[in-house]
Amino acid sequence: MRIATKSSKLDISKLENTKKIADIFAKTIFKGDVILFYGEVGVGKTTFIKFLINNLQKIDKKNISEITSPTFSLMNQYKLNKYEIHHYDLYRLKNEKDILTLNIFEDFSNKVILIEWPEILGKLKPSNTIDINFEYGENFNSRYVTISGYEKLKIFDEFKSV
């Protein structure tokens, strides 16, 4: 069972920090997880997801694949041995009715669901999610990520050391 925690703001201004945090975070992923990615265009959501999925593939001894944003396809799917990853980008959708046609939350117990631009979910947002908030620093010279809603194990201390 996940326990909601408060998270510190982590600096992802350097690409290697983004990768390191995504790699550490990959150790906390379980099938059935719904992870929501918030933030402006270009702040690093898809880059983080790329590192995350590639690390999950590596852990699963799968070939590393090219990870792209599903902006036009709306969903990209990646098969692992233990579960599937469904990566959604809801940027182009206009309302909850559009989301219902995707069947995002129809039996996600054997999947990991990654959703960029989850603001449009409204009432459809599940109650037990992991939220990852990306933001720019002053003058867009730095970027930060805040992760909340995951179980606070020793793994969180690894995030702080980045």
C-alpha positions, 0 to 999 in steps of 0.5 A, a space after each residue: 500500500 502506498 503512503 502519500 508523502 511530501 516531497 522536496 523539490 529536486 533539481 533536474 536542470 542537468 540531464 544527468 540529474 533527470 536520468 538519475 532521478 528517473 532511474 531511482 524512481 523506476 525501482 519504486 514502480 509496480 503494476 497497477 501504478 498510475 503516474 501523472 506528469 504535470 508541467 509546461 511544454 518543454 520542461 522535461 516530462 517526456 525526457 523523464 519518461 524516456 529514462 524511466 521506461 528505458 530503465 524499466 526495460 533494462 531491469 526487465 532484461 528487455 531491449 531498450 527501445 526508442 521512446 517518443 511522445 504519443 502526442 499524435 497517437 495519444 498512447 504508446 505501449 511497451 511490453 515488459 515480462 511482468 506488465 505493460 506500460 501505457 504512455 498517454 499524452 492528453 495534450 490534444 484532448 478537449 474534454 472528459 468525453 474524449 478521454 472515455 474513448 481511450 479506456 485508460 482506466 479499464 483494467 489497469 491492474 496489469 499495467 503501469 499507466 503514465 499520463 502527460 497532461 493529466 489536468 484534463 482528467 477532471 473527475 476521471 482522475 483515480 484517487 491513488 496516483 503518483 504525481 510528478 510535477 515539473 516546473 521551470 525556475 526563474 528565467 527558465 534557466 533551471 528545472 525542478 521536479 516534485 514527486 508525491 504520492 509514493 511510499 516513503 522508503 529509503 529510496 527517497 533519501 536517494 532522491 535527495 542526494 541528486 
